Amino acid sequence: MQSQVNENTQVLKALEHKVDIIKVEQDNMKHELAYISVDTKSIKNLCVNTSFSIGFCNYFNENNLEGLSLVPL
C-alpha cells in the first residue's frame, strides 16, 4: 500500500512539473507572438507606404507633368 502511495505521489509531482513547464512555454509563445504581430504590422505599413510612393511616382511619370520642372531644387 505504501509503495503505491509513493508511486502516485511521484506521478503527481511529475505531472505538476510538466504543467509548470507548459505554462512557461505558453508565456514565451505569447511574447513571441506579440513580437511577430508588431513586425507584421511594421512590414504592412512599409508595404503600404512604399506602394503609395511608387504609385505616386508612376502617376507623375506616366502623365509627364511638366509642372514638376518648375519646382526649385
C-alpha positions, 0 to 999 in steps of 0.5 A, a space after each residue: 500500500 505504501 509503495 503505491 502511495 509513493 508511486 502516485 505521489 511521484 506521478 503527481 509531482 511529475 505531472 505538476 512539473 510538466 504543467 509548470 513547464 507548459 505554462 512557461 512555454 505558453 508565456 514565451 509563445 505569447 511574447 513571441 507572438 506579440 513580437 511577430 504581430 508588431 513586425 507584421 504590422 511594421 512590414 504592412 505599413 512599409 508595404 503600404 507606404 512604399 506602394 503609395 510612393 511608387 504609385 505616386 511616382 508612376 502617376 507623375 511619370 506616366 502623365 509627364 507633368 511638366 509642372 514638376 520642372 518648375 519646382 526649385 531644387 
